[in-house]
Structure formats: C-alpha cells, structure tokens
Amino acid sequence: MTGTETGTESPKRTRSPLFRRDFALVWTAGLVSDTGDWLLMIALPLFALSATGSALGASTVFLVELVPMLLVGSFLGVLVDRWDHRRTIVVVALLQGCCCSRSCSRAPTAWASSTRSRRSRLCSARSSTRPGRR
C-alpha cells in the first residue's frame, strides 16, 4: 500500500499568487486605485457639505457619483472584457486623474469665493442688527 491509498500523504502546497511579482504588482495597483476611488467618493460629498453647508447638495454629489456606475457599469463591463486589460486600466486611470485634477484645481477658488460671500453676508447681517449703527 502506498501513502495515497491510505490517505496519509501530505497535501501538496501551492504558493500564493501574491508571491508572483506580476500578479502582486497588479493587485497592489488595484488596491491603491480602489482605495483612492472610494476615498474620493466619500470626500467629495463631505467637501460639498463643508463648502455649501447644504445636506441636499452633499447627497446630490453622492448620487451624481453613484448613478453612472450603476447605470453603465454592467454594459461597459461586457465591453471591457473584450478589450486589452492592461491598456484599458492605464487609459481609465489617466482619464480619472485628468478629470479629478481639473475639478480639484477649480474647487479651491470656488470654495474660497463661497466662504467669502458667506462671511460678507454674515457681517452685513450683524452690522445691520446692531442698534445705533446705520
């Protein structure tokens, strides 16, 4: 009798796919990308809330982020499976970076102007309610 007949043979150990360099690089890049995407999905509505003070505006920003993914995700998933995966990942990551950098470069000026206008309205409301001042 051999070890396989009695069931005493030790199971063959396989190495984790993360020990393969190429897979580990793709997996790590995906982890970083997905983490950034979800942090942006959380941070953008919070930024909208702090900039406008409106919960409705923050929830609208969240829905605007979420709805395209829900509506177009399954359709584009079928197309992406037919394309070259490496090229698709690179092109989509570059497009995301360009769109995000464009919107983020404009955001500080919009936030600053809304904060200034809020302060000026607040200051004018305070000065007009004080007695003896015109």
DRENPA-3360 file (N, C-alpha, C; in nm, 2 decimals, always signed):
BEGIN
1 = MTGTETGT = +0.08/-0.12/+0.00/+0.00/+0.00/+0.00/+0.09/+0.12/+0.00 ~ +0.04/+0.22/-0.07/+0.12/+0.35/-0.08/+0.04/+0.45/+0.01 ~ +0.11/+0.57/+0.02/+0.05/+0.67/+0.11/-0.08/+0.73/+0.05 ~ -0.10/+0.72/-0.08/-0.22/+0.78/-0.14/-0.34/+0.69/-0.12 ~ -0.31/+0.56/-0.10/-0.43/+0.47/-0.08/-0.48/+0.48/+0.06 ~ -0.39/+0.51/+0.16/-0.43/+0.52/+0.30/-0.47/+0.66/+0.33 ~ -0.44/+0.76/+0.25/-0.48/+0.89/+0.27/-0.39/+0.96/+0.37 ~ -0.27/+0.91/+0.39/-0.18/+0.98/+0.48/-0.08/+1.07/+0.41;
9 = ESPKRTRS = -0.09/+1.08/+0.28/+0.01/+1.17/+0.21/-0.03/+1.32/+0.24 ~ +0.07/+1.39/+0.26/+0.05/+1.53/+0.29/+0.00/+1.61/+0.17 ~ -0.09/+1.71/+0.18/-0.13/+1.78/+0.06/-0.02/+1.86/+0.00 ~ -0.03/+1.87/-0.13/+0.07/+1.95/-0.20/+0.05/+2.10/-0.17 ~ +0.16/+2.17/-0.13/+0.15/+2.31/-0.10/+0.16/+2.39/-0.23 ~ +0.07/+2.49/-0.25/+0.08/+2.58/-0.36/+0.12/+2.71/-0.31 ~ +0.19/+2.78/-0.39/+0.23/+2.92/-0.35/+0.12/+3.02/-0.37 ~ +0.11/+3.12/-0.29/+0.01/+3.22/-0.31/+0.04/+3.30/-0.43;
17 = PLFRRDFA = -0.07/+3.34/-0.51/-0.04/+3.42/-0.63/+0.03/+3.55/-0.59 ~ +0.02/+3.60/-0.47/+0.08/+3.73/-0.44/+0.23/+3.72/-0.43 ~ +0.29/+3.59/-0.43/+0.43/+3.57/-0.44/+0.48/+3.59/-0.58 ~ +0.39/+3.59/-0.68/+0.43/+3.61/-0.82/+0.44/+3.76/-0.84 ~ +0.55/+3.81/-0.89/+0.58/+3.96/-0.90/+0.47/+4.03/-0.98 ~ +0.44/+3.98/-1.10/+0.35/+4.05/-1.19/+0.21/+4.06/-1.12 ~ +0.16/+3.95/-1.07/+0.03/+3.95/-1.00/+0.03/+4.04/-0.88 ~ +0.14/+4.04/-0.81/+0.15/+4.13/-0.69/+0.14/+4.27/-0.73;
25 = LVWTAGLV = +0.21/+4.31/-0.84/+0.21/+4.45/-0.88/+0.07/+4.49/-0.93 ~ +0.00/+4.41/-1.00/-0.13/+4.44/-1.05/-0.23/+4.45/-0.93 ~ -0.22/+4.35/-0.84/-0.30/+4.35/-0.72/-0.28/+4.47/-0.63 ~ -0.16/+4.51/-0.61/-0.13/+4.63/-0.53/-0.18/+4.76/-0.60 ~ -0.16/+4.77/-0.73/-0.21/+4.88/-0.80/-0.36/+4.89/-0.80 ~ -0.43/+4.78/-0.81/-0.57/+4.78/-0.80/-0.62/+4.82/-0.66 ~ -0.55/+4.77/-0.56/-0.58/+4.81/-0.42/-0.57/+4.96/-0.40 ~ -0.46/+5.02/-0.45/-0.43/+5.16/-0.43/-0.54/+5.24/-0.51;
33 = SDTGDWLL = -0.57/+5.20/-0.63/-0.67/+5.26/-0.71/-0.81/+5.26/-0.65 ~ -0.85/+5.14/-0.61/-0.98/+5.13/-0.55/-0.99/+5.21/-0.42 ~ -0.89/+5.21/-0.34/-0.89/+5.29/-0.21/-0.90/+5.43/-0.25 ~ -0.83/+5.48/-0.35/-0.85/+5.62/-0.38/-0.98/+5.65/-0.44 ~ -1.04/+5.56/-0.52/-1.18/+5.59/-0.57/-1.28/+5.60/-0.46 ~ -1.27/+5.51/-0.36/-1.37/+5.51/-0.25/-1.35/+5.63/-0.16 ~ -1.22/+5.67/-0.14/-1.19/+5.78/-0.05/-1.25/+5.91/-0.12 ~ -1.23/+5.92/-0.25/-1.29/+6.03/-0.33/-1.44/+6.03/-0.32;
41 = MIALPLFA = -1.50/+5.91/-0.33/-1.65/+5.90/-0.32/-1.70/+5.95/-0.19 ~ -1.62/+5.93/-0.08/-1.66/+5.98/+0.05/-1.62/+6.13/+0.07 ~ -1.51/+6.17/+0.02/-1.45/+6.30/+0.04/-1.53/+6.41/-0.04 ~ -1.57/+6.38/-0.16/-1.64/+6.48/-0.24/-1.77/+6.53/-0.18 ~ -1.86/+6.44/-0.14/-1.98/+6.49/-0.07/-1.95/+6.57/+0.06 ~ -1.85/+6.52/+0.13/-1.81/+6.60/+0.25/-1.76/+6.74/+0.22 ~ -1.68/+6.74/+0.11/-1.63/+6.88/+0.06/-1.75/+6.96/+0.02 ~ -1.85/+6.90/-0.05/-1.96/+6.98/-0.09/-2.04/+7.03/+0.03;
49 = LSATGSAL = -2.05/+6.95/+0.13/-2.12/+6.98/+0.26/-2.05/+7.10/+0.33 ~ -1.92/+7.09/+0.33/-1.84/+7.20/+0.40/-1.84/+7.33/+0.32 ~ -1.85/+7.32/+0.19/-1.84/+7.44/+0.10/-1.98/+7.51/+0.10 ~ -2.08/+7.43/+0.09/-2.22/+7.49/+0.07/-2.30/+7.49/+0.20 ~ -2.27/+7.40/+0.29/-2.35/+7.39/+0.41/-2.48/+7.32/+0.39 ~ -2.50/+7.26/+0.27/-2.63/+7.20/+0.24/-2.62/+7.05/+0.23 ~ -2.70/+6.98/+0.31/-2.70/+6.84/+0.31/-2.76/+6.79/+0.18 ~ -2.85/+6.86/+0.12/-2.91/+6.83/-0.01/-2.80/+6.83/-0.12;
57 = GASTVFLV = -2.72/+6.93/-0.11/-2.61/+6.94/-0.21/-2.51/+6.83/-0.20 ~ -2.48/+6.79/-0.07/-2.39/+6.68/-0.05/-2.45/+6.54/-0.10 ~ -2.57/+6.52/-0.07/-2.64/+6.40/-0.12/-2.65/+6.40/-0.27 ~ -2.67/+6.51/-0.33/-2.67/+6.52/-0.48/-2.54/+6.48/-0.54 ~ -2.43/+6.53/-0.48/-2.30/+6.50/-0.52/-2.28/+6.35/-0.51 ~ -2.32/+6.29/-0.40/-2.30/+6.14/-0.39/-2.38/+6.07/-0.49 ~ -2.50/+6.11/-0.52/-2.58/+6.04/-0.62/-2.53/+6.06/-0.76 ~ -2.47/+6.18/-0.79/-2.41/+6.20/-0.92/-2.29/+6.11/-0.94;
65 = ELVPMLLV = -2.22/+6.08/-0.83/-2.11/+5.99/-0.84/-2.15/+5.84/-0.85 ~ -2.26/+5.81/-0.79/-2.30/+5.67/-0.78/-2.39/+5.62/-0.90 ~ -2.48/+5.71/-0.95/-2.57/+5.67/-1.06/-2.50/+5.62/-1.19 ~ -2.40/+5.69/-1.24/-2.34/+5.64/-1.36/-2.28/+5.50/-1.35 ~ -2.22/+5.47/-1.23/-2.17/+5.34/-1.21/-2.28/+5.24/-1.21 ~ -2.39/+5.27/-1.15/-2.50/+5.17/-1.15/-2.56/+5.15/-1.29 ~ -2.58/+5.26/-1.36/-2.65/+5.25/-1.49/-2.56/+5.19/-1.60 ~ -2.43/+5.23/-1.61/-2.35/+5.19/-1.72/-2.25/+5.08/-1.69;
73 = GSFLGVLV = -2.24/+5.05/-1.56/-2.14/+4.95/-1.52/-2.15/+4.82/-1.58 ~ -2.27/+4.76/-1.58/-2.28/+4.62/-1.64/-2.26/+4.62/-1.79 ~ -2.31/+4.73/-1.86/-2.29/+4.73/-2.00/-2.14/+4.75/-2.04 ~ -2.07/+4.84/-1.97/-1.93/+4.86/-2.00/-1.85/+4.75/-1.96 ~ -1.89/+4.67/-1.86/-1.82/+4.56/-1.81/-1.80/+4.45/-1.92 ~ -1.91/+4.43/-2.00/-1.90/+4.34/-2.11/-1.80/+4.38/-2.21 ~ -1.80/+4.51/-2.24/-1.71/+4.57/-2.35/-1.57/+4.56/-2.30 ~ -1.54/+4.59/-2.17/-1.41/+4.60/-2.12/-1.35/+4.45/-2.12;
81 = DRWDHRRT = -1.43/+4.35/-2.10/-1.38/+4.22/-2.10/-1.32/+4.18/-2.24 ~ -1.37/+4.24/-2.34/-1.32/+4.22/-2.48/-1.20/+4.29/-2.51 ~ -1.16/+4.40/-2.44/-1.05/+4.48/-2.47/-0.93/+4.43/-2.40 ~ -0.81/+4.49/-2.44/-0.68/+4.46/-2.37/-0.69/+4.52/-2.23 ~ -0.67/+4.43/-2.13/-0.69/+4.47/-1.99/-0.59/+4.57/-1.95 ~ -0.46/+4.55/-1.98/-0.36/+4.64/-1.94/-0.38/+4.78/-2.00 ~ -0.41/+4.79/-2.12/-0.43/+4.92/-2.19/-0.55/+4.99/-2.13 ~ -0.66/+4.91/-2.11/-0.78/+4.97/-2.05/-0.76/+5.03/-1.91;
89 = IVVVALLQ = -0.68/+4.96/-1.83/-0.66/+5.00/-1.69/-0.58/+5.13/-1.70 ~ -0.48/+5.14/-1.78/-0.39/+5.26/-1.79/-0.47/+5.38/-1.84 ~ -0.55/+5.36/-1.95/-0.63/+5.47/-2.01/-0.73/+5.52/-1.91 ~ -0.80/+5.43/-1.84/-0.90/+5.47/-1.75/-0.84/+5.55/-1.63 ~ -0.73/+5.50/-1.58/-0.66/+5.56/-1.47/-0.61/+5.70/-1.51 ~ -0.56/+5.72/-1.63/-0.52/+5.85/-1.67/-0.64/+5.94/-1.69 ~ -0.75/+5.89/-1.74/-0.87/+5.98/-1.76/-0.92/+6.02/-1.62 ~ -0.92/+5.93/-1.53/-0.97/+5.96/-1.39/-0.88/+6.07/-1.33;
97 = GCCCSRSC = -0.75/+6.06/-1.35/-0.66/+6.16/-1.30/-0.68/+6.29/-1.36 ~ -0.69/+6.29/-1.49/-0.72/+6.42/-1.56/-0.84/+6.49/-1.51 ~ -0.95/+6.41/-1.50/-1.08/+6.47/-1.46/-1.08/+6.52/-1.32 ~ -1.01/+6.44/-1.23/-1.01/+6.48/-1.09/-0.92/+6.60/-1.07 ~ -0.80/+6.60/-1.14/-0.71/+6.72/-1.13/-0.78/+6.85/-1.18 ~ -0.86/+6.83/-1.29/-0.92/+6.95/-1.34/-1.03/+7.00/-1.24 ~ -1.11/+6.91/-1.19/-1.21/+6.96/-1.09/-1.15/+7.01/-0.96 ~ -1.05/+6.94/-0.92/-0.98/+6.98/-0.79/-0.91/+7.11/-0.80;
105 = SRAPTAWA = -0.86/+7.14/-0.92/-0.78/+7.27/-0.94/-0.88/+7.39/-0.94 ~ -1.00/+7.37/-0.98/-1.10/+7.47/-0.97/-1.17/+7.48/-0.84 ~ -1.17/+7.38/-0.76/-1.25/+7.37/-0.64/-1.21/+7.47/-0.53 ~ -1.08/+7.49/-0.51/-1.04/+7.58/-0.40/-1.08/+7.73/-0.43 ~ -1.08/+7.77/-0.55/-1.13/+7.91/-0.58/-1.28/+7.92/-0.55 ~ -1.35/+7.81/-0.59/-1.50/+7.82/-0.57/-1.53/+7.81/-0.42 ~ -1.46/+7.73/-0.35/-1.48/+7.72/-0.21/-1.44/+7.85/-0.14 ~ -1.33/+7.91/-0.18/-1.29/+8.04/-0.12/-1.40/+8.15/-0.15;
113 = SSTRSRRS = -1.45/+8.16/-0.27/-1.54/+8.26/-0.30/-1.67/+8.24/-0.23 ~ -1.72/+8.11/-0.21/-1.84/+8.09/-0.14/-1.82/+8.12/+0.01 ~ -1.70/+8.10/+0.06/-1.68/+8.13/+0.20/-1.67/+8.28/+0.22 ~ -1.61/+8.35/+0.13/-1.61/+8.50/+0.14/-1.75/+8.56/+0.13 ~ -1.83/+8.51/+0.04/-1.96/+8.56/+0.02/-2.05/+8.53/+0.15 ~ -2.03/+8.41/+0.21/-2.10/+8.38/+0.33/-2.06/+8.47/+0.44 ~ -1.93/+8.50/+0.45/-1.88/+8.59/+0.56/-1.93/+8.73/+0.54 ~ -1.93/+8.78/+0.42/-1.98/+8.91/+0.39/-2.13/+8.93/+0.42;
121 = RLCSARSS = -2.21/+8.82/+0.39/-2.35/+8.83/+0.43/-2.37/+8.83/+0.58 ~ -2.29/+8.74/+0.64/-2.29/+8.73/+0.79/-2.26/+8.87/+0.85 ~ -2.15/+8.93/+0.81/-2.10/+9.06/+0.86/-2.20/+9.17/+0.84 ~ -2.26/+9.17/+0.72/-2.36/+9.27/+0.69/-2.49/+9.25/+0.77 ~ -2.52/+9.13/+0.80/-2.64/+9.10/+0.88/-2.62/+9.14/+1.02 ~ -2.50/+9.12/+1.07/-2.46/+9.16/+1.21/-2.46/+9.31/+1.23 ~ -2.40/+9.38/+1.13/-2.39/+9.52/+1.14/-2.53/+9.59/+1.13 ~ -2.62/+9.53/+1.05/-2.75/+9.60/+1.03/-2.84/+9.57/+1.15;
129 = TRPGRR = -2.81/+9.47/+1.24/-2.90/+9.44/+1.35/-2.85/+9.51/+1.48 ~ -2.73/+9.57/+1.48/-2.68/+9.64/+1.59/-2.75/+9.78/+1.61 ~ -2.80/+9.81/+1.73/-2.86/+9.94/+1.75/-2.76/+10.05/+1.74 ~ -2.81/+10.16/+1.68/-2.72/+10.28/+1.68/-2.63/+10.28/+1.56 ~ -2.63/+10.18/+1.47/-2.55/+10.18/+1.35/-2.63/+10.19/+1.23 ~ -2.58/+10.26/+1.13/-2.66/+10.27/+1.01/-2.57/+10.22/+0.89;
% end
